[in-house]
């Protein structure tokens, strides 16, 4: 874990009084003045797989202090919702006493914990931090060997924008494998700033992705219950029963579905009943659709595996996991995009990857081919089409105007502040 330590210096009040008489010259004139150190401040980010308890223990807080901190935090924030790579801040006195702990929950909320005067206890609160939203647009083209993440980062955008686009187009495009050189994206979105600094993104209002000669628009509009959702230009939902990939993108397909493949470990030819995604150890794995977990455990050469039963006689399986998601066990219902585990190399594997499989009516099928057959999303009700058409046209005009007149942007290198 990398963190930054800062020392806070206490200046004597007398040294700040302007009317104090000037000291007589001495032989020490011109030397540096050593000021007493008052406190130590640590700025860091949450490590992968950390808990709030392990975070406190990692900074040498006693078991008693850790217990009191967790008790205070639990009153206002669920410690299970601690997220890796979010920033936190600790200030403590030189004798180790905590003066302040703060954790950036998200772009809008800060968890703050301070000692309660006169007691050994702590008080915690969640502070809402105001921010400004500015509507902007971006136009990028995918080059040879490039990913959407890389192209957006080259334009000064944060990876969170790419991840949001992956969520929007998750039923239509697998950003791991479907993007082609020459594909183009136009996007109208909200950039969030606080005191002039980038702190994240608001909504993606509209986007148009040209992928392999297909034009795939996405327009934000409230569904029948008023919940924001994305639709194509004809008012058909972009949400599909199944996502095209169980992983956030930049992983790559390292092995496809095959009836006869040379096994990298055994050295013999055998069927490969899924798609292998090469991805870093610990990469989040998501359920591709709503369903019920019917297996979660160790399964021989498959290692740690989760298998989920979906509607229509379909099951999906996720092999070689390093760990299971919170609460994942047989009989539990899961929703689309819910984390069910993390990439690993358990079982028989040469390195970290996800072996993803689809079983249809008891038979293994090619996941890539099967997902291409999935039906389109539900259309907007006829009575709401007029309102959608107005929203769509306004969004497209706004995007064209923003692209034609780009304004200055704050740097977007860090979305955790």
Secondary structure, DSSP 8 states (H G I E B T S, - for coil): --EEEEEEE---GGGG-TTS------TTTTS-----EEEEEEEEE--TT--HHHHHHHTT--HHHHHHHHHHHHTTS-GGG--TT-EEEEEEETTS-EEEEEEE-SSSEEEEEEE-TTSS-EEEEEEE---EEEEEEEEEE--TT--HHHHHHHTT--HHHHHHHHHHTTTT--TTT---TT-EEEEEEEEEEETTEEEEEEEEEEEEEEETTEEEEEEEEE-TTS-EEEE-TTSBB---SS-S-SB-TT-EEEE--EEEEE-TTT-SEEEE-SEEEE--TT-EEE-SSSEEEEEEEE-GGG-EEEEEEETTTEEEEEEEEEEE-TT--TT-EE-TT-EEEEEB--SS-SSSEEEEEEEETTEEE-HHHHHHTS----B--GGGHHHHHHHHHHHHHHHHHHHHT-------S----
